[in-house]
Amino acid sequence: MVDWSEATAQTDIFERIMTLATHTIALAEDRWPAAADVYVYFNNDPGGAAVVNSATFAVLARDRGLTVTRTPPVGDVPLTTAIPTW
């Protein structure tokens, strides 16, 4: 079970990401056989959200009964302060 209480100020963005993640998992289930290797790419940003998002995505996929490899447990990778790139 994931503790979603950490998704504080950016709830709208978080909800959109979770909706997209759920749809992506459903798409993978529909398009590829259960035994297929499916790779999901997360584009990183200066705050490191891609690693955090991938861990959350892995939990969602596991909850649907999919096999997930090489992802850190949720909470093991903290977000860092984003560095402005402009």
N, CA, C and O atoms as a Maestro MAE file, in Angstrom:
{
 s_m_m2io_version
 :::
 2.0.0
}

f_m_ct {
 s_m_title
 :::
 protein
 m_atom[344] {
  # First column is atom index #
  i_m_mmod_type
  r_m_x_coord
  r_m_y_coord
  r_m_z_coord
  i_m_residue_number
  s_m_chain_name
  s_m_pdb_residue_name
  s_m_pdb_atom_name
  i_m_atomic_number
  :::
  1 25 0.851 -1.177 0.000 1 A "MET " " N  " 7
  2 3 0.000 0.000 0.000 1 A "MET " " CA " 6
  3 2 0.896 1.240 0.000 1 A "MET " " C  " 6
  4 15 1.904 1.287 0.705 1 A "MET " " O  " 8
  5 25 0.526 2.219 -0.781 2 A "VAL " " N  " 7
  6 3 1.286 3.462 -0.893 2 A "VAL " " CA " 6
  7 2 0.656 4.522 -0.005 2 A "VAL " " C  " 6
  8 15 -0.567 4.658 0.032 2 A "VAL " " O  " 8
  9 25 1.486 5.272 0.709 3 A "ASP " " N  " 7
  10 3 1.005 6.395 1.509 3 A "ASP " " CA " 6
  11 2 1.018 7.630 0.624 3 A "ASP " " C  " 6
  12 15 2.082 8.189 0.358 3 A "ASP " " O  " 8
  13 25 -0.151 8.063 0.165 4 A "TRP " " N  " 7
  14 3 -0.253 9.182 -0.760 4 A "TRP " " CA " 6
  15 2 -0.234 10.523 -0.028 4 A "TRP " " C  " 6
  16 15 -0.357 11.558 -0.683 4 A "TRP " " O  " 8
  17 25 -0.086 10.554 1.286 5 A "SER " " N  " 7
  18 3 -0.145 11.804 2.037 5 A "SER " " CA " 6
  19 2 0.998 12.755 1.702 5 A "SER " " C  " 6
  20 15 0.929 13.940 2.028 5 A "SER " " O  " 8
  21 25 2.040 12.257 1.060 6 A "GLU " " N  " 7
  22 3 3.178 13.096 0.708 6 A "GLU " " CA " 6
  23 2 2.872 14.047 -0.449 6 A "GLU " " C  " 6
  24 15 3.628 14.991 -0.679 6 A "GLU " " O  " 8
  25 25 1.798 13.821 -1.170 7 A "ALA " " N  " 7
  26 3 1.482 14.626 -2.353 7 A "ALA " " CA " 6
  27 2 0.767 15.901 -1.949 7 A "ALA " " C  " 6
  28 15 -0.432 16.044 -2.185 7 A "ALA " " O  " 8
  29 25 1.476 16.808 -1.354 8 A "THR " " N  " 7
  30 3 0.893 17.995 -0.741 8 A "THR " " CA " 6
  31 2 0.483 19.071 -1.726 8 A "THR " " C  " 6
  32 15 -0.605 18.986 -2.296 8 A "THR " " O  " 8
  33 25 1.296 20.061 -1.944 9 A "ALA " " N  " 7
  34 3 0.916 21.259 -2.697 9 A "ALA " " CA " 6
  35 2 0.631 20.987 -4.171 9 A "ALA " " C  " 6
  36 15 -0.100 21.744 -4.810 9 A "ALA " " O  " 8
  37 25 1.191 19.934 -4.706 10 A "GLN " " N  " 7
  38 3 1.031 19.703 -6.134 10 A "GLN " " CA " 6
  39 2 -0.001 18.609 -6.404 10 A "GLN " " C  " 6
  40 15 0.194 17.762 -7.276 10 A "GLN " " O  " 8
  41 25 -1.088 18.633 -5.657 11 A "THR " " N  " 7
  42 3 -2.103 17.595 -5.771 11 A "THR " " CA " 6
  43 2 -2.657 17.484 -7.183 11 A "THR " " C  " 6
  44 15 -2.813 16.372 -7.687 11 A "THR " " O  " 8
  45 25 -2.957 18.600 -7.836 12 A "ASP " " N  " 7
  46 3 -3.503 18.544 -9.197 12 A "ASP " " CA " 6
  47 2 -2.542 17.846 -10.151 12 A "ASP " " C  " 6
  48 15 -2.949 16.979 -10.924 12 A "ASP " " O  " 8
  49 25 -1.279 18.220 -10.099 13 A "ILE " " N  " 7
  50 3 -0.272 17.588 -10.954 13 A "ILE " " CA " 6
  51 2 -0.147 16.122 -10.587 13 A "ILE " " C  " 6
  52 15 -0.074 15.268 -11.471 13 A "ILE " " O  " 8
  53 25 -0.123 15.821 -9.310 14 A "PHE " " N  " 7
  54 3 -0.003 14.438 -8.840 14 A "PHE " " CA " 6
  55 2 -1.167 13.595 -9.358 14 A "PHE " " C  " 6
  56 15 -0.961 12.481 -9.840 14 A "PHE " " O  " 8
  57 25 -2.379 14.121 -9.260 15 A "GLU " " N  " 7
  58 3 -3.557 13.381 -9.726 15 A "GLU " " CA " 6
  59 2 -3.490 13.133 -11.229 15 A "GLU " " C  " 6
  60 15 -3.866 12.060 -11.700 15 A "GLU " " O  " 8
  61 25 -3.017 14.114 -11.977 16 A "ARG " " N  " 7
  62 3 -2.885 13.929 -13.426 16 A "ARG " " CA " 6
  63 2 -1.847 12.863 -13.747 16 A "ARG " " C  " 6
  64 15 -2.047 12.042 -14.642 16 A "ARG " " O  " 8
  65 25 -0.747 12.879 -13.018 17 A "ILE " " N  " 7
  66 3 0.299 11.877 -13.240 17 A "ILE " " CA " 6
  67 2 -0.236 10.487 -12.919 17 A "ILE " " C  " 6
  68 15 0.014 9.545 -13.671 17 A "ILE " " O  " 8
  69 25 -0.969 10.342 -11.815 18 A "MET " " N  " 7
  70 3 -1.503 9.035 -11.434 18 A "MET " " CA " 6
  71 2 -2.541 8.545 -12.435 18 A "MET " " C  " 6
  72 15 -2.602 7.351 -12.730 18 A "MET " " O  " 8
  73 25 -3.354 9.454 -12.959 19 A "THR " " N  " 7
  74 3 -4.327 9.071 -13.981 19 A "THR " " CA " 6
  75 2 -3.610 8.598 -15.235 19 A "THR " " C  " 6
  76 15 -3.973 7.574 -15.815 19 A "THR " " O  " 8
  77 25 -2.600 9.338 -15.651 20 A "LEU " " N  " 7
  78 3 -1.818 8.948 -16.818 20 A "LEU " " CA " 6
  79 2 -1.130 7.607 -16.585 20 A "LEU " " C  " 6
  80 15 -1.105 6.761 -17.479 20 A "LEU " " O  " 8
  81 25 -0.580 7.410 -15.413 21 A "ALA " " N  " 7
  82 3 0.086 6.150 -15.094 21 A "ALA " " CA " 6
  83 2 -0.882 4.980 -15.167 21 A "ALA " " C  " 6
  84 15 -0.555 3.934 -15.728 21 A "ALA " " O  " 8
  85 25 -2.063 5.151 -14.608 22 A "THR " " N  " 7
  86 3 -3.066 4.089 -14.629 22 A "THR " " CA " 6
  87 2 -3.474 3.752 -16.060 22 A "THR " " C  " 6
  88 15 -3.610 2.580 -16.411 22 A "THR " " O  " 8
  89 25 -3.670 4.787 -16.890 23 A "HIS " " N  " 7
  90 3 -4.026 4.549 -18.297 23 A "HIS " " CA " 6
  91 2 -2.877 3.870 -19.046 23 A "HIS " " C  " 6
  92 15 -3.115 3.020 -19.904 23 A "HIS " " O  " 8
  93 25 -1.650 4.235 -18.729 24 A "THR " " N  " 7
  94 3 -0.491 3.630 -19.384 24 A "THR " " CA " 6
  95 2 -0.384 2.152 -19.037 24 A "THR " " C  " 6
  96 15 -0.094 1.328 -19.904 24 A "THR " " O  " 8
  97 25 -0.616 1.816 -17.780 25 A "ILE " " N  " 7
  98 3 -0.579 0.414 -17.363 25 A "ILE " " CA " 6
  99 2 -1.676 -0.374 -18.079 25 A "ILE " " C  " 6
  100 15 -1.431 -1.476 -18.569 25 A "ILE " " O  " 8
  101 25 -2.867 0.182 -18.139 26 A "ALA " " N  " 7
  102 3 -3.971 -0.491 -18.827 26 A "ALA " " CA " 6
  103 2 -3.639 -0.691 -20.308 26 A "ALA " " C  " 6
  104 15 -3.945 -1.738 -20.879 26 A "ALA " " O  " 8
  105 25 -3.016 0.307 -20.923 27 A "LEU " " N  " 7
  106 3 -2.628 0.208 -22.328 27 A "LEU " " CA " 6
  107 2 -1.612 -0.916 -22.519 27 A "LEU " " C  " 6
  108 15 -1.720 -1.700 -23.462 27 A "LEU " " O  " 8
  109 25 -0.638 -0.993 -21.636 28 A "ALA " " N  " 7
  110 3 0.370 -2.056 -21.721 28 A "ALA " " CA " 6
  111 2 -0.282 -3.430 -21.578 28 A "ALA " " C  " 6
  112 15 0.072 -4.370 -22.290 28 A "ALA " " O  " 8
  113 25 -1.230 -3.538 -20.661 29 A "GLU " " N  " 7
  114 3 -1.928 -4.819 -20.475 29 A "GLU " " CA " 6
  115 2 -2.711 -5.212 -21.723 29 A "GLU " " C  " 6
  116 15 -2.776 -6.390 -22.074 29 A "GLU " " O  " 8
  117 25 -3.300 -4.234 -22.388 30 A "ASP " " N  " 7
  118 3 -4.108 -4.499 -23.580 30 A "ASP " " CA " 6
  119 2 -3.271 -4.805 -24.819 30 A "ASP " " C  " 6
  120 15 -3.683 -5.593 -25.670 30 A "ASP " " O  " 8
  121 25 -2.099 -4.184 -24.921 31 A "ARG " " N  " 7
  122 3 -1.318 -4.257 -26.159 31 A "ARG " " CA " 6
  123 2 -0.261 -5.357 -26.189 31 A "ARG " " C  " 6
  124 15 0.105 -5.828 -27.266 31 A "ARG " " O  " 8
  125 25 0.232 -5.770 -25.033 32 A "TRP " " N  " 7
  126 3 1.310 -6.753 -25.010 32 A "TRP " " CA " 6
  127 2 0.907 -7.984 -24.210 32 A "TRP " " C  " 6
  128 15 0.147 -7.883 -23.247 32 A "TRP " " O  " 8
  129 25 1.416 -9.148 -24.612 33 A "PRO " " N  " 7
  130 3 1.115 -10.353 -23.844 33 A "PRO " " CA " 6
  131 2 1.735 -10.267 -22.446 33 A "PRO " " C  " 6
  132 15 2.709 -9.545 -22.232 33 A "PRO " " O  " 8
  133 25 1.168 -11.002 -21.514 34 A "ALA " " N  " 7
  134 3 1.633 -10.948 -20.114 34 A "ALA " " CA " 6
  135 2 3.116 -11.279 -19.976 34 A "ALA " " C  " 6
  136 15 3.781 -10.749 -19.086 34 A "ALA " " O  " 8
  137 25 3.640 -12.135 -20.830 35 A "ALA " " N  " 7
  138 3 5.047 -12.536 -20.724 35 A "ALA " " CA " 6
  139 2 6.008 -11.561 -21.402 35 A "ALA " " C  " 6
  140 15 7.222 -11.737 -21.308 35 A "ALA " " O  " 8
  141 25 5.491 -10.538 -22.082 36 A "ALA " " N  " 7
  142 3 6.358 -9.595 -22.810 36 A "ALA " " CA " 6
  143 2 7.069 -8.649 -21.852 36 A "ALA " " C  " 6
  144 15 6.532 -8.275 -20.809 36 A "ALA " " O  " 8
  145 25 8.285 -8.272 -22.226 37 A "ASP " " N  " 7
  146 3 9.007 -7.230 -21.500 37 A "ASP " " CA " 6
  147 2 8.528 -5.884 -22.038 37 A "ASP " " C  " 6
  148 15 8.590 -5.637 -23.242 37 A "ASP " " O  " 8
  149 25 8.052 -5.018 -21.151 38 A "VAL " " N  " 7
  150 3 7.578 -3.695 -21.527 38 A "VAL " " CA " 6
  151 2 8.400 -2.682 -20.742 38 A "VAL " " C  " 6
  152 15 8.502 -2.778 -19.519 38 A "VAL " " O  " 8
  153 25 8.980 -1.720 -21.430 39 A "TYR " " N  " 7
  154 3 9.823 -0.720 -20.789 39 A "TYR " " CA " 6
  155 2 9.094 0.619 -20.761 39 A "TYR " " C  " 6
  156 15 8.482 1.026 -21.749 39 A "TYR " " O  " 8
  157 25 9.167 1.290 -19.631 40 A "VAL " " N  " 7
  158 3 8.532 2.600 -19.474 40 A "VAL " " CA " 6
  159 2 9.634 3.606 -19.175 40 A "VAL " " C  " 6
  160 15 10.448 3.401 -18.276 40 A "VAL " " O  " 8
  161 25 9.652 4.686 -19.929 41 A "TYR " " N  " 7
  162 3 10.678 5.725 -19.784 41 A "TYR " " CA " 6
  163 2 10.081 6.939 -19.082 41 A "TYR " " C  " 6
  164 15 9.005 7.412 -19.446 41 A "TYR " " O  " 8
  165 25 10.781 7.434 -18.083 42 A "PHE " " N  " 7
  166 3 10.392 8.670 -17.395 42 A "PHE " " CA " 6
  167 2 11.469 9.705 -17.652 42 A "PHE " " C  " 6
  168 15 12.634 9.497 -17.315 42 A "PHE " " O  " 8
  169 25 11.077 10.826 -18.252 43 A "ASN " " N  " 7
  170 3 12.013 11.903 -18.528 43 A "ASN " " CA " 6
  171 2 12.306 12.646 -17.225 43 A "ASN " " C  " 6
  172 15 11.388 13.121 -16.556 43 A "ASN " " O  " 8
  173 25 13.564 12.742 -16.874 44 A "ASN " " N  " 7
  174 3 13.933 13.358 -15.600 44 A "ASN " " CA " 6
  175 2 13.881 14.878 -15.682 44 A "ASN " " C  " 6
  176 15 13.905 15.462 -16.765 44 A "ASN " " O  " 8
  177 25 13.810 15.490 -14.533 45 A "ASP " " N  " 7
  178 3 13.795 16.940 -14.428 45 A "ASP " " CA " 6
  179 2 14.793 17.322 -13.348 45 A "ASP " " C  " 6
  180 15 15.308 16.445 -12.654 45 A "ASP " " O  " 8
  181 25 15.080 18.608 -13.189 46 A "PRO " " N  " 7
  182 3 16.085 19.019 -12.206 46 A "PRO " " CA " 6
  183 2 15.783 18.610 -10.767 46 A "PRO " " C  " 6
  184 15 16.705 18.522 -9.957 46 A "PRO " " O  " 8
  185 25 14.525 18.360 -10.427 47 A "GLY " " N  " 7
  186 3 14.185 17.956 -9.064 47 A "GLY " " CA " 6
  187 2 14.197 16.456 -8.843 47 A "GLY " " C  " 6
  188 15 13.991 16.007 -7.715 47 A "GLY " " O  " 8
  189 25 14.430 15.671 -9.876 48 A "GLY " " N  " 7
  190 3 14.501 14.223 -9.741 48 A "GLY " " CA " 6
  191 2 13.154 13.529 -9.665 48 A "GLY " " C  " 6
  192 15 13.072 12.403 -9.173 48 A "GLY " " O  " 8
  193 25 12.101 14.168 -10.138 49 A "ALA " " N  " 7
  194 3 10.758 13.589 -10.018 49 A "ALA " " CA " 6
  195 2 10.599 12.302 -10.820 49 A "ALA " " C  " 6
  196 15 9.768 11.468 -10.462 49 A "ALA " " O  " 8
  197 25 11.356 12.116 -11.880 50 A "ALA " " N  " 7
  198 3 11.206 10.916 -12.697 50 A "ALA " " CA " 6
  199 2 11.470 9.654 -11.883 50 A "ALA " " C  " 6
  200 15 10.758 8.662 -12.040 50 A "ALA " " O  " 8
  201 25 12.463 9.675 -11.032 51 A "VAL " " N  " 7
  202 3 12.781 8.507 -10.215 51 A "VAL " " CA " 6
  203 2 11.666 8.251 -9.208 51 A "VAL " " C  " 6
  204 15 11.254 7.109 -9.002 51 A "VAL " " O  " 8
  205 25 11.189 9.310 -8.590 52 A "VAL " " N  " 7
  206 3 10.086 9.193 -7.632 52 A "VAL " " CA " 6
  207 2 8.830 8.702 -8.345 52 A "VAL " " C  " 6
  208 15 8.146 7.807 -7.847 52 A "VAL " " O  " 8
  209 25 8.519 9.279 -9.506 53 A "ASN " " N  " 7
  210 3 7.341 8.863 -10.268 53 A "ASN " " CA " 6
  211 2 7.448 7.416 -10.732 53 A "ASN " " C  " 6
  212 15 6.453 6.692 -10.746 53 A "ASN " " O  " 8
  213 25 8.648 6.993 -11.111 54 A "SER " " N  " 7
  214 3 8.803 5.600 -11.553 54 A "SER " " CA " 6
  215 2 8.550 4.627 -10.412 54 A "SER " " C  " 6
  216 15 7.997 3.549 -10.628 54 A "SER " " O  " 8
  217 25 8.948 4.993 -9.206 55 A "ALA " " N  " 7
  218 3 8.694 4.127 -8.051 55 A "ALA " " CA " 6
  219 2 7.193 4.014 -7.790 55 A "ALA " " C  " 6
  220 15 6.692 2.929 -7.493 55 A "ALA " " O  " 8
  221 25 6.486 5.120 -7.901 56 A "THR " " N  " 7
  222 3 5.031 5.117 -7.711 56 A "THR " " CA " 6
  223 2 4.353 4.327 -8.822 56 A "THR " " C  " 6
  224 15 3.427 3.559 -8.564 56 A "THR " " O  " 8
  225 25 4.808 4.511 -10.050 57 A "PHE " " N  " 7
  226 3 4.275 3.767 -11.184 57 A "PHE " " CA " 6
  227 2 4.460 2.264 -10.967 57 A "PHE " " C  " 6
  228 15 3.567 1.473 -11.272 57 A "PHE " " O  " 8
  229 25 5.617 1.878 -10.442 58 A "ALA " " N  " 7
  230 3 5.886 0.461 -10.186 58 A "ALA " " CA " 6
  231 2 4.900 -0.115 -9.174 58 A "ALA " " C  " 6
  232 15 4.441 -1.247 -9.332 58 A "ALA " " O  " 8
  233 25 4.572 0.652 -8.139 59 A "VAL " " N  " 7
  234 3 3.588 0.190 -7.155 59 A "VAL " " CA " 6
  235 2 2.232 -0.025 -7.817 59 A "VAL " " C  " 6
  236 15 1.572 -1.036 -7.578 59 A "VAL " " O  " 8
  237 25 1.819 0.928 -8.651 60 A "LEU " " N  " 7
  238 3 0.539 0.800 -9.349 60 A "LEU " " CA " 6
  239 2 0.526 -0.440 -10.245 60 A "LEU " " C  " 6
  240 15 -0.471 -1.159 -10.299 60 A "LEU " " O  " 8
  241 25 1.626 -0.686 -10.941 61 A "ALA " " N  " 7
  242 3 1.708 -1.861 -11.817 61 A "ALA " " CA " 6
  243 2 1.681 -3.151 -11.002 61 A "ALA " " C  " 6
  244 15 0.988 -4.101 -11.367 61 A "ALA " " O  " 8
  245 25 2.427 -3.190 -9.907 62 A "ARG " " N  " 7
  246 3 2.414 -4.381 -9.038 62 A "ARG " " CA " 6
  247 2 1.017 -4.637 -8.484 62 A "ARG " " C  " 6
  248 15 0.570 -5.782 -8.414 62 A "ARG " " O  " 8
  249 25 0.334 -3.566 -8.093 63 A "ASP " " N  " 7
  250 3 -1.026 -3.702 -7.562 63 A "ASP " " CA " 6
  251 2 -1.975 -4.330 -8.582 63 A "ASP " " C  " 6
  252 15 -2.982 -4.931 -8.207 63 A "ASP " " O  " 8
  253 25 -1.659 -4.195 -9.857 64 A "ARG " " N  " 7
  254 3 -2.488 -4.797 -10.917 64 A "ARG " " CA " 6
  255 2 -1.985 -6.189 -11.290 64 A "ARG " " C  " 6
  256 15 -2.489 -6.804 -12.230 64 A "ARG " " O  " 8
  257 25 -0.993 -6.683 -10.553 65 A "GLY " " N  " 7
  258 3 -0.504 -8.041 -10.774 65 A "GLY " " CA " 6
  259 2 0.605 -8.170 -11.796 65 A "GLY " " C  " 6
  260 15 0.938 -9.284 -12.203 65 A "GLY " " O  " 8
  261 25 1.189 -7.052 -12.225 66 A "LEU " " N  " 7
  262 3 2.277 -7.101 -13.198 66 A "LEU " " CA " 6
  263 2 3.617 -7.291 -12.489 66 A "LEU " " C  " 6
  264 15 3.788 -6.879 -11.341 66 A "LEU " " O  " 8
  265 25 4.549 -7.911 -13.177 67 A "THR " " N  " 7
  266 3 5.896 -8.078 -12.647 67 A "THR " " CA " 6
  267 2 6.678 -6.803 -12.910 67 A "THR " " C  " 6
  268 15 6.697 -6.302 -14.034 67 A "THR " " O  " 8
  269 25 7.318 -6.282 -11.885 68 A "VAL " " N  " 7
  270 3 8.083 -5.036 -11.991 68 A "VAL " " CA " 6
  271 2 9.501 -5.303 -11.501 68 A "VAL " " C  " 6
  272 15 9.702 -5.984 -10.495 68 A "VAL " " O  " 8
  273 25 10.480 -4.763 -12.218 69 A "THR " " N  " 7
  274 3 11.878 -4.938 -11.806 69 A "THR " " CA " 6
  275 2 12.586 -3.590 -11.760 69 A "THR " " C  " 6
  276 15 12.130 -2.612 -12.353 69 A "THR " " O  " 8
  277 25 13.671 -3.556 -11.068 70 A "ARG " " N  " 7
  278 3 14.616 -2.438 -11.016 70 A "ARG " " CA " 6
  279 2 14.008 -1.075 -10.722 70 A "ARG " " C  " 6
  280 15 14.291 -0.102 -11.420 70 A "ARG " " O  " 8
  281 25 13.184 -1.003 -9.705 71 A "THR " " N  " 7
  282 3 12.673 0.289 -9.253 71 A "THR " " CA " 6
  283 2 12.880 0.386 -7.751 71 A "THR " " C  " 6
  284 15 12.728 -0.607 -7.039 71 A "THR " " O  " 8
  285 25 13.224 1.570 -7.265 72 A "PRO " " N  " 7
  286 3 13.400 1.736 -5.819 72 A "PRO " " CA " 6
  287 2 12.043 1.739 -5.120 72 A "PRO " " C  " 6
  288 15 11.034 2.104 -5.723 72 A "PRO " " O  " 8
  289 25 12.016 1.334 -3.854 73 A "PRO " " N  " 7
  290 3 10.759 1.427 -3.105 73 A "PRO " " CA " 6
  291 2 10.325 2.889 -2.957 73 A "PRO " " C  " 6
  292 15 11.163 3.786 -2.866 73 A "PRO " " O  " 8
  293 25 9.014 3.117 -2.935 74 A "VAL " " N  " 7
  294 3 8.483 4.462 -2.736 74 A "VAL " " CA " 6
  295 2 9.000 4.982 -1.395 74 A "VAL " " C  " 6
  296 15 8.961 4.276 -0.388 74 A "VAL " " O  " 8
  297 25 9.473 6.196 -1.394 75 A "GLY " " N  " 7
  298 3 9.994 6.807 -0.174 75 A "GLY " " CA " 6
  299 2 11.498 6.697 -0.018 75 A "GLY " " C  " 6
  300 15 12.085 7.415 0.790 75 A "GLY " " O  " 8
  301 25 12.145 5.798 -0.787 76 A "ASP " " N  " 7
  302 3 13.601 5.657 -0.698 76 A "ASP " " CA " 6
  303 2 14.342 6.732 -1.473 76 A "ASP " " C  " 6
  304 15 15.530 6.952 -1.234 76 A "ASP " " O  " 8
  305 25 13.675 7.397 -2.385 77 A "VAL " " N  " 7
  306 3 14.312 8.427 -3.209 77 A "VAL " " CA " 6
  307 2 13.591 9.744 -2.968 77 A "VAL " " C  " 6
  308 15 12.481 9.936 -3.464 77 A "VAL " " O  " 8
  309 25 14.194 10.644 -2.223 78 A "PRO " " N  " 7
  310 3 13.535 11.921 -1.960 78 A "PRO " " CA " 6
  311 2 13.641 12.869 -3.159 78 A "PRO " " C  " 6
  312 15 14.607 12.826 -3.921 78 A "PRO " " O  " 8
  313 25 12.634 13.717 -3.305 79 A "LEU " " N  " 7
  314 3 12.731 14.780 -4.296 79 A "LEU " " CA " 6
  315 2 13.744 15.810 -3.802 79 A "LEU " " C  " 6
  316 15 13.848 16.073 -2.604 79 A "LEU " " O  " 8
  317 25 14.466 16.369 -4.720 80 A "THR " " N  " 7
  318 3 15.390 17.439 -4.365 80 A "THR " " CA " 6
  319 2 14.791 18.765 -4.798 80 A "THR " " C  " 6
  320 15 13.802 18.801 -5.530 80 A "THR " " O  " 8
  321 25 15.381 19.826 -4.352 81 A "THR " " N  " 7
  322 3 14.911 21.146 -4.766 81 A "THR " " CA " 6
  323 2 15.235 21.324 -6.246 81 A "THR " " C  " 6
  324 15 16.379 21.154 -6.668 81 A "THR " " O  " 8
  325 25 14.226 21.666 -7.017 82 A "ALA " " N  " 7
  326 3 14.435 21.865 -8.449 82 A "ALA " " CA " 6
  327 2 15.361 23.052 -8.684 82 A "ALA " " C  " 6
  328 15 15.247 24.088 -8.028 82 A "ALA " " O  " 8
  329 25 16.256 22.887 -9.608 83 A "ILE " " N  " 7
  330 3 17.184 23.944 -9.982 83 A "ILE " " CA " 6
  331 2 16.637 24.612 -11.241 83 A "ILE " " C  " 6
  332 15 16.471 23.945 -12.262 83 A "ILE " " O  " 8
  333 25 16.356 25.900 -11.191 84 A "PRO " " N  " 7
  334 3 15.842 26.563 -12.400 84 A "PRO " " CA " 6
  335 2 16.821 26.402 -13.563 84 A "PRO " " C  " 6
  336 15 18.032 26.537 -13.389 84 A "PRO " " O  " 8
  337 25 16.294 26.118 -14.725 85 A "THR " " N  " 7
  338 3 17.151 25.914 -15.898 85 A "THR " " CA " 6
  339 2 17.028 27.058 -16.901 85 A "THR " " C  " 6
  340 15 17.535 26.959 -18.018 85 A "THR " " O  " 8
  341 25 16.378 28.112 -16.519 86 A "TRP " " N  " 7
  342 3 16.247 29.259 -17.435 86 A "TRP " " CA " 6
  343 2 17.226 30.335 -17.110 86 A "TRP " " C  " 6
  344 15 17.253 31.367 -17.779 86 A "TRP " " O  " 8
  :::
 }
 m_bond[343] {
  # First column is bond index #
  i_m_from
  i_m_to
  i_m_order
  :::
  1 1 2 1
  2 2 3 1
  3 3 4 2
  4 3 5 1
  5 5 6 1
  6 6 7 1
  7 7 8 2
  8 7 9 1
  9 9 10 1
  10 10 11 1
  11 11 12 2
  12 11 13 1
  13 13 14 1
  14 14 15 1
  15 15 16 2
  16 15 17 1
  17 17 18 1
  18 18 19 1
  19 19 20 2
  20 19 21 1
  21 21 22 1
  22 22 23 1
  23 23 24 2
  24 23 25 1
  25 25 26 1
  26 26 27 1
  27 27 28 2
  28 27 29 1
  29 29 30 1
  30 30 31 1
  31 31 32 2
  32 31 33 1
  33 33 34 1
  34 34 35 1
  35 35 36 2
  36 35 37 1
  37 37 38 1
  38 38 39 1
  39 39 40 2
  40 39 41 1
  41 41 42 1
  42 42 43 1
  43 43 44 2
  44 43 45 1
  45 45 46 1
  46 46 47 1
  47 47 48 2
  48 47 49 1
  49 49 50 1
  50 50 51 1
  51 51 52 2
  52 51 53 1
  53 53 54 1
  54 54 55 1
  55 55 56 2
  56 55 57 1
  57 57 58 1
  58 58 59 1
  59 59 60 2
  60 59 61 1
  61 61 62 1
  62 62 63 1
  63 63 64 2
  64 63 65 1
  65 65 66 1
  66 66 67 1
  67 67 68 2
  68 67 69 1
  69 69 70 1
  70 70 71 1
  71 71 72 2
  72 71 73 1
  73 73 74 1
  74 74 75 1
  75 75 76 2
  76 75 77 1
  77 77 78 1
  78 78 79 1
  79 79 80 2
  80 79 81 1
  81 81 82 1
  82 82 83 1
  83 83 84 2
  84 83 85 1
  85 85 86 1
  86 86 87 1
  87 87 88 2
  88 87 89 1
  89 89 90 1
  90 90 91 1
  91 91 92 2
  92 91 93 1
  93 93 94 1
  94 94 95 1
  95 95 96 2
  96 95 97 1
  97 97 98 1
  98 98 99 1
  99 99 100 2
  100 99 101 1
  101 101 102 1
  102 102 103 1
  103 103 104 2
  104 103 105 1
  105 105 106 1
  106 106 107 1
  107 107 108 2
  108 107 109 1
  109 109 110 1
  110 110 111 1
  111 111 112 2
  112 111 113 1
  113 113 114 1
  114 114 115 1
  115 115 116 2
  116 115 117 1
  117 117 118 1
  118 118 119 1
  119 119 120 2
  120 119 121 1
  121 121 122 1
  122 122 123 1
  123 123 124 2
  124 123 125 1
  125 125 126 1
  126 126 127 1
  127 127 128 2
  128 127 129 1
  129 129 130 1
  130 130 131 1
  131 131 132 2
  132 131 133 1
  133 133 134 1
  134 134 135 1
  135 135 136 2
  136 135 137 1
  137 137 138 1
  138 138 139 1
  139 139 140 2
  140 139 141 1
  141 141 142 1
  142 142 143 1
  143 143 144 2
  144 143 145 1
  145 145 146 1
  146 146 147 1
  147 147 148 2
  148 147 149 1
  149 149 150 1
  150 150 151 1
  151 151 152 2
  152 151 153 1
  153 153 154 1
  154 154 155 1
  155 155 156 2
  156 155 157 1
  157 157 158 1
  158 158 159 1
  159 159 160 2
  160 159 161 1
  161 161 162 1
  162 162 163 1
  163 163 164 2
  164 163 165 1
  165 165 166 1
  166 166 167 1
  167 167 168 2
  168 167 169 1
  169 169 170 1
  170 170 171 1
  171 171 172 2
  172 171 173 1
  173 173 174 1
  174 174 175 1
  175 175 176 2
  176 175 177 1
  177 177 178 1
  178 178 179 1
  179 179 180 2
  180 179 181 1
  181 181 182 1
  182 182 183 1
  183 183 184 2
  184 183 185 1
  185 185 186 1
  186 186 187 1
  187 187 188 2
  188 187 189 1
  189 189 190 1
  190 190 191 1
  191 191 192 2
  192 191 193 1
  193 193 194 1
  194 194 195 1
  195 195 196 2
  196 195 197 1
  197 197 198 1
  198 198 199 1
  199 199 200 2
  200 199 201 1
  201 201 202 1
  202 202 203 1
  203 203 204 2
  204 203 205 1
  205 205 206 1
  206 206 207 1
  207 207 208 2
  208 207 209 1
  209 209 210 1
  210 210 211 1
  211 211 212 2
  212 211 213 1
  213 213 214 1
  214 214 215 1
  215 215 216 2
  216 215 217 1
  217 217 218 1
  218 218 219 1
  219 219 220 2
  220 219 221 1
  221 221 222 1
  222 222 223 1
  223 223 224 2
  224 223 225 1
  225 225 226 1
  226 226 227 1
  227 227 228 2
  228 227 229 1
  229 229 230 1
  230 230 231 1
  231 231 232 2
  232 231 233 1
  233 233 234 1
  234 234 235 1
  235 235 236 2
  236 235 237 1
  237 237 238 1
  238 238 239 1
  239 239 240 2
  240 239 241 1
  241 241 242 1
  242 242 243 1
  243 243 244 2
  244 243 245 1
  245 245 246 1
  246 246 247 1
  247 247 248 2
  248 247 249 1
  249 249 250 1
  250 250 251 1
  251 251 252 2
  252 251 253 1
  253 253 254 1
  254 254 255 1
  255 255 256 2
  256 255 257 1
  257 257 258 1
  258 258 259 1
  259 259 260 2
  260 259 261 1
  261 261 262 1
  262 262 263 1
  263 263 264 2
  264 263 265 1
  265 265 266 1
  266 266 267 1
  267 267 268 2
  268 267 269 1
  269 269 270 1
  270 270 271 1
  271 271 272 2
  272 271 273 1
  273 273 274 1
  274 274 275 1
  275 275 276 2
  276 275 277 1
  277 277 278 1
  278 278 279 1
  279 279 280 2
  280 279 281 1
  281 281 282 1
  282 282 283 1
  283 283 284 2
  284 283 285 1
  285 285 286 1
  286 286 287 1
  287 287 288 2
  288 287 289 1
  289 289 290 1
  290 290 291 1
  291 291 292 2
  292 291 293 1
  293 293 294 1
  294 294 295 1
  295 295 296 2
  296 295 297 1
  297 297 298 1
  298 298 299 1
  299 299 300 2
  300 299 301 1
  301 301 302 1
  302 302 303 1
  303 303 304 2
  304 303 305 1
  305 305 306 1
  306 306 307 1
  307 307 308 2
  308 307 309 1
  309 309 310 1
  310 310 311 1
  311 311 312 2
  312 311 313 1
  313 313 314 1
  314 314 315 1
  315 315 316 2
  316 315 317 1
  317 317 318 1
  318 318 319 1
  319 319 320 2
  320 319 321 1
  321 321 322 1
  322 322 323 1
  323 323 324 2
  324 323 325 1
  325 325 326 1
  326 326 327 1
  327 327 328 2
  328 327 329 1
  329 329 330 1
  330 330 331 1
  331 331 332 2
  332 331 333 1
  333 333 334 1
  334 334 335 1
  335 335 336 2
  336 335 337 1
  337 337 338 1
  338 338 339 1
  339 339 340 2
  340 339 341 1
  341 341 342 1
  342 342 343 1
  343 343 344 2
  :::
 }
}
